[in-house]
Amino acid sequence: MKLRARWTGTPPNVGDYLMSTQRPRFAYRICEVSRHDRIVRWDSEIKTEFQHYSIAAERKPLDTVPKDAHVHPWRWDKRARQKTR
């Protein structure tokens, strides 16, 4: 699966995992990381710079994540409400 991420700091490495910090159901093993663009933006809410990355990842069951794996916290953006007709 392809994920688009706003990332602060050093980007994740191939082989690392992404996992939600609240009620995780799956972990995502990173297969590829590429920079979406070269623009560095400012997030006024958390008061730091961020960049956009495209991350190719495989969804894995939680019990398959190695104990010594490097796991990055992951949070999904809220979805926009769809209008009903």
HTML snippet that shows the backbone in 3Dmol.js (N, CA, C, O; Angstrom):
<script src="https://3Dmol.org/build/3Dmol-min.js"></script>
<div id="view" style="width:600px;height:400px;position:relative"></div>
<script>
const pdb = `
ATOM      1  N   MET A   1       0.837  -1.166   0.000  1.00  0.00           N
ATOM      2  CA  MET A   1       0.000   0.000   0.000  1.00  0.00           C
ATOM      3  C   MET A   1       0.887   1.235   0.000  1.00  0.00           C
ATOM      4  O   MET A   1       1.987   1.228   0.552  1.00  0.00           O
ATOM      5  N   LYS A   2       0.387   2.298  -0.631  1.00  0.00           N
ATOM      6  CA  LYS A   2       1.099   3.571  -0.679  1.00  0.00           C
ATOM      7  C   LYS A   2       0.516   4.497   0.375  1.00  0.00           C
ATOM      8  O   LYS A   2      -0.700   4.678   0.446  1.00  0.00           O
ATOM      9  N   LEU A   3       1.375   5.080   1.188  1.00  0.00           N
ATOM     10  CA  LEU A   3       0.955   6.026   2.202  1.00  0.00           C
ATOM     11  C   LEU A   3       1.595   7.369   1.901  1.00  0.00           C
ATOM     12  O   LEU A   3       2.752   7.437   1.484  1.00  0.00           O
ATOM     13  N   ARG A   4       0.846   8.427   2.112  1.00  0.00           N
ATOM     14  CA  ARG A   4       1.405   9.770   2.016  1.00  0.00           C
ATOM     15  C   ARG A   4       1.556  10.272   3.436  1.00  0.00           C
ATOM     16  O   ARG A   4       0.637  10.157   4.247  1.00  0.00           O
ATOM     17  N   ALA A   5       2.726  10.832   3.738  1.00  0.00           N
ATOM     18  CA  ALA A   5       3.003  11.216   5.117  1.00  0.00           C
ATOM     19  C   ALA A   5       3.553  12.630   5.202  1.00  0.00           C
ATOM     20  O   ALA A   5       4.331  13.065   4.352  1.00  0.00           O
ATOM     21  N   ARG A   6       3.136  13.333   6.236  1.00  0.00           N
ATOM     22  CA  ARG A   6       3.786  14.579   6.648  1.00  0.00           C
ATOM     23  C   ARG A   6       4.758  14.146   7.731  1.00  0.00           C
ATOM     24  O   ARG A   6       4.345  13.582   8.744  1.00  0.00           O
ATOM     25  N   TRP A   7       6.041  14.403   7.530  1.00  0.00           N
ATOM     26  CA  TRP A   7       7.045  13.854   8.441  1.00  0.00           C
ATOM     27  C   TRP A   7       7.917  14.958   9.003  1.00  0.00           C
ATOM     28  O   TRP A   7       8.403  15.809   8.258  1.00  0.00           O
ATOM     29  N   THR A   8       8.118  14.952  10.303  1.00  0.00           N
ATOM     30  CA  THR A   8       9.041  15.887  10.938  1.00  0.00           C
ATOM     31  C   THR A   8      10.317  15.127  11.275  1.00  0.00           C
ATOM     32  O   THR A   8      10.264  13.963  11.675  1.00  0.00           O
ATOM     33  N   GLY A   9      11.441  15.771  11.117  1.00  0.00           N
ATOM     34  CA  GLY A   9      12.711  15.126  11.445  1.00  0.00           C
ATOM     35  C   GLY A   9      13.189  14.187  10.346  1.00  0.00           C
ATOM     36  O   GLY A   9      12.775  14.290   9.191  1.00  0.00           O
ATOM     37  N   THR A  10      14.066  13.274  10.732  1.00  0.00           N
ATOM     38  CA  THR A  10      14.651  12.311   9.804  1.00  0.00           C
ATOM     39  C   THR A  10      13.593  11.311   9.349  1.00  0.00           C
ATOM     40  O   THR A  10      12.872  10.765  10.184  1.00  0.00           O
ATOM     41  N   PRO A  11      13.482  11.059   8.049  1.00  0.00           N
ATOM     42  CA  PRO A  11      12.465  10.120   7.567  1.00  0.00           C
ATOM     43  C   PRO A  11      12.768   8.688   8.010  1.00  0.00           C
ATOM     44  O   PRO A  11      13.906   8.380   8.363  1.00  0.00           O
ATOM     45  N   PRO A  12      11.763   7.814   7.996  1.00  0.00           N
ATOM     46  CA  PRO A  12      11.983   6.423   8.395  1.00  0.00           C
ATOM     47  C   PRO A  12      12.822   5.683   7.355  1.00  0.00           C
ATOM     48  O   PRO A  12      12.934   6.113   6.207  1.00  0.00           O
ATOM     49  N   ASN A  13      13.402   4.576   7.775  1.00  0.00           N
ATOM     50  CA  ASN A  13      14.224   3.748   6.893  1.00  0.00           C
ATOM     51  C   ASN A  13      13.437   2.539   6.413  1.00  0.00           C
ATOM     52  O   ASN A  13      12.471   2.114   7.048  1.00  0.00           O
ATOM     53  N   VAL A  14      13.867   1.993   5.282  1.00  0.00           N
ATOM     54  CA  VAL A  14      13.289   0.747   4.781  1.00  0.00           C
ATOM     55  C   VAL A  14      13.535  -0.331   5.840  1.00  0.00           C
ATOM     56  O   VAL A  14      14.643  -0.452   6.363  1.00  0.00           O
ATOM     57  N   GLY A  15      12.501  -1.109   6.149  1.00  0.00           N
ATOM     58  CA  GLY A  15      12.600  -2.148   7.167  1.00  0.00           C
ATOM     59  C   GLY A  15      12.046  -1.723   8.511  1.00  0.00           C
ATOM     60  O   GLY A  15      11.765  -2.571   9.358  1.00  0.00           O
ATOM     61  N   ASP A  16      11.882  -0.408   8.727  1.00  0.00           N
ATOM     62  CA  ASP A  16      11.242   0.084   9.948  1.00  0.00           C
ATOM     63  C   ASP A  16       9.746  -0.194   9.871  1.00  0.00           C
ATOM     64  O   ASP A  16       9.237  -0.608   8.830  1.00  0.00           O
ATOM     65  N   TYR A  17       9.054   0.036  10.968  1.00  0.00           N
ATOM     66  CA  TYR A  17       7.613  -0.174  11.017  1.00  0.00           C
ATOM     67  C   TYR A  17       6.906   1.106  11.425  1.00  0.00           C
ATOM     68  O   TYR A  17       7.467   1.935  12.142  1.00  0.00           O
ATOM     69  N   LEU A  18       5.670   1.261  10.963  1.00  0.00           N
ATOM     70  CA  LEU A  18       4.766   2.317  11.400  1.00  0.00           C
ATOM     71  C   LEU A  18       3.650   1.636  12.185  1.00  0.00           C
ATOM     72  O   LEU A  18       3.145   0.591  11.774  1.00  0.00           O
ATOM     73  N   MET A  19       3.263   2.234  13.323  1.00  0.00           N
ATOM     74  CA  MET A  19       2.186   1.634  14.094  1.00  0.00           C
ATOM     75  C   MET A  19       1.488   2.721  14.907  1.00  0.00           C
ATOM     76  O   MET A  19       2.131   3.609  15.466  1.00  0.00           O
ATOM     77  N   SER A  20       0.183   2.635  14.958  1.00  0.00           N
ATOM     78  CA  SER A  20      -0.617   3.572  15.732  1.00  0.00           C
ATOM     79  C   SER A  20      -0.270   3.449  17.210  1.00  0.00           C
ATOM     80  O   SER A  20       0.014   2.357  17.702  1.00  0.00           O
ATOM     81  N   THR A  21      -0.294   4.565  17.905  1.00  0.00           N
ATOM     82  CA  THR A  21      -0.034   4.550  19.349  1.00  0.00           C
ATOM     83  C   THR A  21      -1.310   4.281  20.144  1.00  0.00           C
ATOM     84  O   THR A  21      -1.245   3.974  21.334  1.00  0.00           O
ATOM     85  N   GLN A  22      -2.456   4.393  19.501  1.00  0.00           N
ATOM     86  CA  GLN A  22      -3.736   4.151  20.168  1.00  0.00           C
ATOM     87  C   GLN A  22      -4.453   2.995  19.488  1.00  0.00           C
ATOM     88  O   GLN A  22      -4.805   3.081  18.311  1.00  0.00           O
ATOM     89  N   ARG A  23      -4.667   1.925  20.220  1.00  0.00           N
ATOM     90  CA  ARG A  23      -5.390   0.738  19.736  1.00  0.00           C
ATOM     91  C   ARG A  23      -4.917   0.260  18.364  1.00  0.00           C
ATOM     92  O   ARG A  23      -5.716   0.191  17.430  1.00  0.00           O
ATOM     93  N   PRO A  24      -3.637  -0.070  18.229  1.00  0.00           N
ATOM     94  CA  PRO A  24      -3.162  -0.547  16.914  1.00  0.00           C
ATOM     95  C   PRO A  24      -3.788  -1.894  16.563  1.00  0.00           C
ATOM     96  O   PRO A  24      -3.914  -2.775  17.413  1.00  0.00           O
ATOM     97  N   ARG A  25      -4.170  -2.034  15.325  1.00  0.00           N
ATOM     98  CA  ARG A  25      -4.683  -3.306  14.824  1.00  0.00           C
ATOM     99  C   ARG A  25      -3.675  -3.973  13.903  1.00  0.00           C
ATOM    100  O   ARG A  25      -3.633  -5.199  13.797  1.00  0.00           O
ATOM    101  N   PHE A  26      -2.865  -3.162  13.240  1.00  0.00           N
ATOM    102  CA  PHE A  26      -1.844  -3.659  12.320  1.00  0.00           C
ATOM    103  C   PHE A  26      -0.592  -2.809  12.463  1.00  0.00           C
ATOM    104  O   PHE A  26      -0.631  -1.701  12.996  1.00  0.00           O
ATOM    105  N   ALA A  27       0.510  -3.346  11.979  1.00  0.00           N
ATOM    106  CA  ALA A  27       1.749  -2.591  11.828  1.00  0.00           C
ATOM    107  C   ALA A  27       2.035  -2.540  10.331  1.00  0.00           C
ATOM    108  O   ALA A  27       1.562  -3.395   9.581  1.00  0.00           O
ATOM    109  N   TYR A  28       2.789  -1.568   9.899  1.00  0.00           N
ATOM    110  CA  TYR A  28       3.100  -1.390   8.489  1.00  0.00           C
ATOM    111  C   TYR A  28       4.617  -1.398   8.311  1.00  0.00           C
ATOM    112  O   TYR A  28       5.309  -0.493   8.777  1.00  0.00           O
ATOM    113  N   ARG A  29       5.127  -2.428   7.633  1.00  0.00           N
ATOM    114  CA  ARG A  29       6.562  -2.548   7.387  1.00  0.00           C
ATOM    115  C   ARG A  29       6.913  -1.714   6.161  1.00  0.00           C
ATOM    116  O   ARG A  29       6.322  -1.891   5.096  1.00  0.00           O
ATOM    117  N   ILE A  30       7.869  -0.811   6.310  1.00  0.00           N
ATOM    118  CA  ILE A  30       8.241   0.116   5.247  1.00  0.00           C
ATOM    119  C   ILE A  30       9.105  -0.592   4.208  1.00  0.00           C
ATOM    120  O   ILE A  30      10.129  -1.193   4.534  1.00  0.00           O
ATOM    121  N   CYS A  31       8.671  -0.509   2.951  1.00  0.00           N
ATOM    122  CA  CYS A  31       9.389  -1.129   1.826  1.00  0.00           C
ATOM    123  C   CYS A  31      10.156  -0.092   1.000  1.00  0.00           C
ATOM    124  O   CYS A  31      11.199  -0.399   0.424  1.00  0.00           O
ATOM    125  N   GLU A  32       9.632   1.132   0.947  1.00  0.00           N
ATOM    126  CA  GLU A  32      10.254   2.180   0.129  1.00  0.00           C
ATOM    127  C   GLU A  32       9.837   3.540   0.673  1.00  0.00           C
ATOM    128  O   GLU A  32       8.693   3.734   1.085  1.00  0.00           O
ATOM    129  N   VAL A  33      10.782   4.483   0.668  1.00  0.00           N
ATOM    130  CA  VAL A  33      10.503   5.853   1.106  1.00  0.00           C
ATOM    131  C   VAL A  33      11.020   6.799   0.029  1.00  0.00           C
ATOM    132  O   VAL A  33      12.184   6.717  -0.363  1.00  0.00           O
ATOM    133  N   SER A  34      10.166   7.691  -0.448  1.00  0.00           N
ATOM    134  CA  SER A  34      10.605   8.685  -1.419  1.00  0.00           C
ATOM    135  C   SER A  34      10.002  10.034  -1.045  1.00  0.00           C
ATOM    136  O   SER A  34       8.890  10.130  -0.525  1.00  0.00           O
ATOM    137  N   ARG A  35      10.767  11.044  -1.326  1.00  0.00           N
ATOM    138  CA  ARG A  35      10.327  12.400  -1.009  1.00  0.00           C
ATOM    139  C   ARG A  35       9.324  12.852  -2.058  1.00  0.00           C
ATOM    140  O   ARG A  35       9.593  12.779  -3.257  1.00  0.00           O
ATOM    141  N   HIS A  36       8.172  13.318  -1.604  1.00  0.00           N
ATOM    142  CA  HIS A  36       7.100  13.738  -2.511  1.00  0.00           C
ATOM    143  C   HIS A  36       7.490  15.016  -3.252  1.00  0.00           C
ATOM    144  O   HIS A  36       7.244  15.145  -4.451  1.00  0.00           O
ATOM    145  N   ASP A  37       8.093  15.949  -2.540  1.00  0.00           N
ATOM    146  CA  ASP A  37       8.594  17.189  -3.137  1.00  0.00           C
ATOM    147  C   ASP A  37       9.716  17.717  -2.242  1.00  0.00           C
ATOM    148  O   ASP A  37       9.960  17.178  -1.163  1.00  0.00           O
ATOM    149  N   ARG A  38      10.384  18.753  -2.686  1.00  0.00           N
ATOM    150  CA  ARG A  38      11.515  19.290  -1.919  1.00  0.00           C
ATOM    151  C   ARG A  38      11.111  20.452  -1.012  1.00  0.00           C
ATOM    152  O   ARG A  38      11.964  21.027  -0.337  1.00  0.00           O
ATOM    153  N   ILE A  39       9.861  20.796  -0.986  1.00  0.00           N
ATOM    154  CA  ILE A  39       9.399  21.936  -0.196  1.00  0.00           C
ATOM    155  C   ILE A  39       9.337  21.559   1.282  1.00  0.00           C
ATOM    156  O   ILE A  39       8.788  20.522   1.654  1.00  0.00           O
ATOM    157  N   VAL A  40       9.913  22.425   2.114  1.00  0.00           N
ATOM    158  CA  VAL A  40       9.813  22.264   3.561  1.00  0.00           C
ATOM    159  C   VAL A  40       8.739  23.235   4.034  1.00  0.00           C
ATOM    160  O   VAL A  40       8.805  24.432   3.756  1.00  0.00           O
ATOM    161  N   ARG A  41       7.748  22.708   4.752  1.00  0.00           N
ATOM    162  CA  ARG A  41       6.625  23.531   5.189  1.00  0.00           C
ATOM    163  C   ARG A  41       6.663  23.722   6.701  1.00  0.00           C
ATOM    164  O   ARG A  41       7.421  23.048   7.399  1.00  0.00           O
ATOM    165  N   TRP A  42       5.853  24.632   7.196  1.00  0.00           N
ATOM    166  CA  TRP A  42       5.766  24.929   8.619  1.00  0.00           C
ATOM    167  C   TRP A  42       4.397  24.515   9.141  1.00  0.00           C
ATOM    168  O   TRP A  42       3.369  24.890   8.576  1.00  0.00           O
ATOM    169  N   ASP A  43       4.389  23.747  10.209  1.00  0.00           N
ATOM    170  CA  ASP A  43       3.139  23.354  10.866  1.00  0.00           C
ATOM    171  C   ASP A  43       2.963  24.259  12.071  1.00  0.00           C
ATOM    172  O   ASP A  43       3.680  24.126  13.063  1.00  0.00           O
ATOM    173  N   SER A  44       2.005  25.185  11.987  1.00  0.00           N
ATOM    174  CA  SER A  44       1.821  26.158  13.069  1.00  0.00           C
ATOM    175  C   SER A  44       1.226  25.528  14.332  1.00  0.00           C
ATOM    176  O   SER A  44       1.376  26.077  15.423  1.00  0.00           O
ATOM    177  N   GLU A  45       0.557  24.390  14.193  1.00  0.00           N
ATOM    178  CA  GLU A  45      -0.030  23.742  15.359  1.00  0.00           C
ATOM    179  C   GLU A  45       1.038  23.117  16.261  1.00  0.00           C
ATOM    180  O   GLU A  45       1.003  23.282  17.480  1.00  0.00           O
ATOM    181  N   ILE A  46       1.979  22.405  15.659  1.00  0.00           N
ATOM    182  CA  ILE A  46       3.041  21.786  16.463  1.00  0.00           C
ATOM    183  C   ILE A  46       4.342  22.580  16.416  1.00  0.00           C
ATOM    184  O   ILE A  46       5.337  22.191  17.028  1.00  0.00           O
ATOM    185  N   LYS A  47       4.329  23.689  15.693  1.00  0.00           N
ATOM    186  CA  LYS A  47       5.431  24.635  15.601  1.00  0.00           C
ATOM    187  C   LYS A  47       6.761  23.977  15.211  1.00  0.00           C
ATOM    188  O   LYS A  47       7.759  24.077  15.925  1.00  0.00           O
ATOM    189  N   THR A  48       6.740  23.314  14.076  1.00  0.00           N
ATOM    190  CA  THR A  48       7.944  22.692  13.537  1.00  0.00           C
ATOM    191  C   THR A  48       7.832  22.542  12.023  1.00  0.00           C
ATOM    192  O   THR A  48       6.748  22.657  11.451  1.00  0.00           O
ATOM    193  N   GLU A  49       8.966  22.284  11.390  1.00  0.00           N
ATOM    194  CA  GLU A  49       8.985  22.072   9.948  1.00  0.00           C
ATOM    195  C   GLU A  49       8.629  20.624   9.634  1.00  0.00           C
ATOM    196  O   GLU A  49       8.886  19.724  10.434  1.00  0.00           O
ATOM    197  N   PHE A  50       8.040  20.409   8.470  1.00  0.00           N
ATOM    198  CA  PHE A  50       7.750  19.052   8.018  1.00  0.00           C
ATOM    199  C   PHE A  50       7.913  18.971   6.511  1.00  0.00           C
ATOM    200  O   PHE A  50       7.929  19.985   5.812  1.00  0.00           O
ATOM    201  N   GLN A  51       8.034  17.733   6.025  1.00  0.00           N
ATOM    202  CA  GLN A  51       8.135  17.472   4.595  1.00  0.00           C
ATOM    203  C   GLN A  51       7.156  16.375   4.233  1.00  0.00           C
ATOM    204  O   GLN A  51       6.724  15.611   5.096  1.00  0.00           O
ATOM    205  N   HIS A  52       6.804  16.293   2.959  1.00  0.00           N
ATOM    206  CA  HIS A  52       5.910  15.246   2.482  1.00  0.00           C
ATOM    207  C   HIS A  52       6.725  14.088   1.893  1.00  0.00           C
ATOM    208  O   HIS A  52       7.661  14.293   1.121  1.00  0.00           O
ATOM    209  N   TYR A  53       6.342  12.876   2.279  1.00  0.00           N
ATOM    210  CA  TYR A  53       6.986  11.664   1.772  1.00  0.00           C
ATOM    211  C   TYR A  53       5.923  10.706   1.270  1.00  0.00           C
ATOM    212  O   TYR A  53       4.781  10.722   1.728  1.00  0.00           O
ATOM    213  N   SER A  54       6.321   9.871   0.316  1.00  0.00           N
ATOM    214  CA  SER A  54       5.498   8.742  -0.119  1.00  0.00           C
ATOM    215  C   SER A  54       6.164   7.495   0.450  1.00  0.00           C
ATOM    216  O   SER A  54       7.368   7.294   0.292  1.00  0.00           O
ATOM    217  N   ILE A  55       5.369   6.666   1.110  1.00  0.00           N
ATOM    218  CA  ILE A  55       5.908   5.475   1.760  1.00  0.00           C
ATOM    219  C   ILE A  55       5.148   4.259   1.242  1.00  0.00           C
ATOM    220  O   ILE A  55       3.922   4.192   1.340  1.00  0.00           O
ATOM    221  N   ALA A  56       5.887   3.300   0.691  1.00  0.00           N
ATOM    222  CA  ALA A  56       5.293   2.027   0.300  1.00  0.00           C
ATOM    223  C   ALA A  56       5.472   1.091   1.487  1.00  0.00           C
ATOM    224  O   ALA A  56       6.580   0.933   2.000  1.00  0.00           O
ATOM    225  N   ALA A  57       4.373   0.467   1.925  1.00  0.00           N
ATOM    226  CA  ALA A  57       4.430  -0.373   3.119  1.00  0.00           C
ATOM    227  C   ALA A  57       3.565  -1.608   2.957  1.00  0.00           C
ATOM    228  O   ALA A  57       2.610  -1.621   2.181  1.00  0.00           O
ATOM    229  N   GLU A  58       3.919  -2.652   3.710  1.00  0.00           N
ATOM    230  CA  GLU A  58       3.134  -3.885   3.761  1.00  0.00           C
ATOM    231  C   GLU A  58       2.423  -3.934   5.106  1.00  0.00           C
ATOM    232  O   GLU A  58       3.039  -3.686   6.143  1.00  0.00           O
ATOM    233  N   ARG A  59       1.154  -4.246   5.097  1.00  0.00           N
ATOM    234  CA  ARG A  59       0.402  -4.370   6.345  1.00  0.00           C
ATOM    235  C   ARG A  59       0.710  -5.731   6.967  1.00  0.00           C
ATOM    236  O   ARG A  59       0.622  -6.761   6.300  1.00  0.00           O
ATOM    237  N   LYS A  60       1.069  -5.724   8.240  1.00  0.00           N
ATOM    238  CA  LYS A  60       1.457  -6.949   8.940  1.00  0.00           C
ATOM    239  C   LYS A  60       0.662  -7.091  10.236  1.00  0.00           C
ATOM    240  O   LYS A  60       0.332  -6.086  10.865  1.00  0.00           O
ATOM    241  N   PRO A  61       0.349  -8.322  10.647  1.00  0.00           N
ATOM    242  CA  PRO A  61      -0.265  -8.527  11.962  1.00  0.00           C
ATOM    243  C   PRO A  61       0.697  -8.090  13.065  1.00  0.00           C
ATOM    244  O   PRO A  61       1.913  -8.202  12.909  1.00  0.00           O
ATOM    245  N   LEU A  62       0.164  -7.597  14.164  1.00  0.00           N
ATOM    246  CA  LEU A  62       0.996  -7.092  15.256  1.00  0.00           C
ATOM    247  C   LEU A  62       1.944  -8.146  15.810  1.00  0.00           C
ATOM    248  O   LEU A  62       3.066  -7.820  16.197  1.00  0.00           O
ATOM    249  N   ASP A  63       1.517  -9.393  15.857  1.00  0.00           N
ATOM    250  CA  ASP A  63       2.361 -10.429  16.458  1.00  0.00           C
ATOM    251  C   ASP A  63       3.546 -10.837  15.583  1.00  0.00           C
ATOM    252  O   ASP A  63       4.372 -11.640  16.016  1.00  0.00           O
ATOM    253  N   THR A  64       3.651 -10.303  14.358  1.00  0.00           N
ATOM    254  CA  THR A  64       4.785 -10.624  13.489  1.00  0.00           C
ATOM    255  C   THR A  64       5.882  -9.560  13.543  1.00  0.00           C
ATOM    256  O   THR A  64       6.929  -9.723  12.917  1.00  0.00           O
ATOM    257  N   VAL A  65       5.654  -8.474  14.283  1.00  0.00           N
ATOM    258  CA  VAL A  65       6.658  -7.417  14.398  1.00  0.00           C
ATOM    259  C   VAL A  65       7.759  -7.899  15.344  1.00  0.00           C
ATOM    260  O   VAL A  65       7.469  -8.253  16.487  1.00  0.00           O
ATOM    261  N   PRO A  66       9.014  -7.918  14.892  1.00  0.00           N
ATOM    262  CA  PRO A  66      10.106  -8.364  15.763  1.00  0.00           C
ATOM    263  C   PRO A  66      10.242  -7.465  16.999  1.00  0.00           C
ATOM    264  O   PRO A  66       9.961  -6.268  16.942  1.00  0.00           O
ATOM    265  N   LYS A  67      10.670  -8.051  18.097  1.00  0.00           N
ATOM    266  CA  LYS A  67      10.821  -7.304  19.365  1.00  0.00           C
ATOM    267  C   LYS A  67      11.847  -6.177  19.246  1.00  0.00           C
ATOM    268  O   LYS A  67      11.717  -5.152  19.914  1.00  0.00           O
ATOM    269  N   ASP A  68      12.871  -6.357  18.396  1.00  0.00           N
ATOM    270  CA  ASP A  68      13.925  -5.351  18.263  1.00  0.00           C
ATOM    271  C   ASP A  68      13.694  -4.406  17.074  1.00  0.00           C
ATOM    272  O   ASP A  68      14.600  -3.666  16.693  1.00  0.00           O
ATOM    273  N   ALA A  69      12.503  -4.426  16.493  1.00  0.00           N
ATOM    274  CA  ALA A  69      12.197  -3.580  15.334  1.00  0.00           C
ATOM    275  C   ALA A  69      12.128  -2.108  15.735  1.00  0.00           C
ATOM    276  O   ALA A  69      11.743  -1.776  16.856  1.00  0.00           O
ATOM    277  N   HIS A  70      12.502  -1.239  14.812  1.00  0.00           N
ATOM    278  CA  HIS A  70      12.364   0.202  15.024  1.00  0.00           C
ATOM    279  C   HIS A  70      10.953   0.597  14.587  1.00  0.00           C
ATOM    280  O   HIS A  70      10.632   0.555  13.399  1.00  0.00           O
ATOM    281  N   VAL A  71      10.118   0.978  15.545  1.00  0.00           N
ATOM    282  CA  VAL A  71       8.711   1.288  15.278  1.00  0.00           C
ATOM    283  C   VAL A  71       8.492   2.784  15.442  1.00  0.00           C
ATOM    284  O   VAL A  71       8.811   3.357  16.483  1.00  0.00           O
ATOM    285  N   HIS A  72       7.944   3.413  14.404  1.00  0.00           N
ATOM    286  CA  HIS A  72       7.626   4.843  14.436  1.00  0.00           C
ATOM    287  C   HIS A  72       6.149   5.008  14.767  1.00  0.00           C
ATOM    288  O   HIS A  72       5.320   4.252  14.261  1.00  0.00           O
ATOM    289  N   PRO A  73       5.804   5.979  15.605  1.00  0.00           N
ATOM    290  CA  PRO A  73       4.386   6.223  15.867  1.00  0.00           C
ATOM    291  C   PRO A  73       3.707   6.731  14.610  1.00  0.00           C
ATOM    292  O   PRO A  73       4.291   7.512  13.858  1.00  0.00           O
ATOM    293  N   TRP A  74       2.474   6.293  14.375  1.00  0.00           N
ATOM    294  CA  TRP A  74       1.740   6.644  13.160  1.00  0.00           C
ATOM    295  C   TRP A  74       0.343   7.070  13.548  1.00  0.00           C
ATOM    296  O   TRP A  74      -0.293   6.444  14.396  1.00  0.00           O
ATOM    297  N   ARG A  75      -0.134   8.132  12.930  1.00  0.00           N
ATOM    298  CA  ARG A  75      -1.495   8.603  13.169  1.00  0.00           C
ATOM    299  C   ARG A  75      -2.146   8.889  11.834  1.00  0.00           C
ATOM    300  O   ARG A  75      -1.590   9.603  10.999  1.00  0.00           O
ATOM    301  N   TRP A  76      -3.321   8.332  11.638  1.00  0.00           N
ATOM    302  CA  TRP A  76      -4.076   8.572  10.409  1.00  0.00           C
ATOM    303  C   TRP A  76      -4.755   9.922  10.501  1.00  0.00           C
ATOM    304  O   TRP A  76      -5.238  10.305  11.566  1.00  0.00           O
ATOM    305  N   ASP A  77      -4.795  10.655   9.385  1.00  0.00           N
ATOM    306  CA  ASP A  77      -5.545  11.910   9.338  1.00  0.00           C
ATOM    307  C   ASP A  77      -7.031  11.594   9.356  1.00  0.00           C
ATOM    308  O   ASP A  77      -7.465  10.555   8.858  1.00  0.00           O
ATOM    309  N   LYS A  78      -7.795  12.495   9.932  1.00  0.00           N
ATOM    310  CA  LYS A  78      -9.247  12.313   9.928  1.00  0.00           C
ATOM    311  C   LYS A  78      -9.760  12.442   8.506  1.00  0.00           C
ATOM    312  O   LYS A  78      -9.290  13.269   7.724  1.00  0.00           O
ATOM    313  N   ARG A  79     -10.714  11.622   8.199  1.00  0.00           N
ATOM    314  CA  ARG A  79     -11.322  11.688   6.874  1.00  0.00           C
ATOM    315  C   ARG A  79     -12.341  12.808   6.826  1.00  0.00           C
ATOM    316  O   ARG A  79     -12.995  13.125   7.820  1.00  0.00           O
ATOM    317  N   ALA A  80     -12.460  13.396   5.653  1.00  0.00           N
ATOM    318  CA  ALA A  80     -13.472  14.439   5.467  1.00  0.00           C
ATOM    319  C   ALA A  80     -14.843  13.786   5.423  1.00  0.00           C
ATOM    320  O   ALA A  80     -14.991  12.683   4.896  1.00  0.00           O
ATOM    321  N   ARG A  81     -15.818  14.441   5.956  1.00  0.00           N
ATOM    322  CA  ARG A  81     -17.177  13.928   5.946  1.00  0.00           C
ATOM    323  C   ARG A  81     -17.713  13.957   4.524  1.00  0.00           C
ATOM    324  O   ARG A  81     -17.605  14.965   3.826  1.00  0.00           O
ATOM    325  N   GLN A  82     -18.289  12.840   4.106  1.00  0.00           N
ATOM    326  CA  GLN A  82     -18.857  12.776   2.767  1.00  0.00           C
ATOM    327  C   GLN A  82     -20.280  13.310   2.797  1.00  0.00           C
ATOM    328  O   GLN A  82     -21.045  13.033   3.720  1.00  0.00           O
ATOM    329  N   LYS A  83     -20.614  14.068   1.790  1.00  0.00           N
ATOM    330  CA  LYS A  83     -21.960  14.604   1.676  1.00  0.00           C
ATOM    331  C   LYS A  83     -22.899  13.532   1.131  1.00  0.00           C
ATOM    332  O   LYS A  83     -22.560  12.825   0.182  1.00  0.00           O
ATOM    333  N   THR A  84     -24.048  13.418   1.721  1.00  0.00           N
ATOM    334  CA  THR A  84     -25.046  12.488   1.209  1.00  0.00           C
ATOM    335  C   THR A  84     -26.060  13.280   0.404  1.00  0.00           C
ATOM    336  O   THR A  84     -26.328  14.445   0.696  1.00  0.00           O
ATOM    337  N   ARG A  85     -26.600  12.661  -0.573  1.00  0.00           N
ATOM    338  CA  ARG A  85     -27.558  13.360  -1.446  1.00  0.00           C
ATOM    339  C   ARG A  85     -28.962  13.177  -0.990  1.00  0.00           C
ATOM    340  O   ARG A  85     -29.887  13.699  -1.613  1.00  0.00           O
TER     341      ARG A  85
END
`;
const viewer = $3Dmol.createViewer("view");
viewer.addModel(pdb, "pdb");
viewer.setStyle({}, {cartoon: {color: "spectrum"}});
viewer.zoomTo();
viewer.render();
</script>
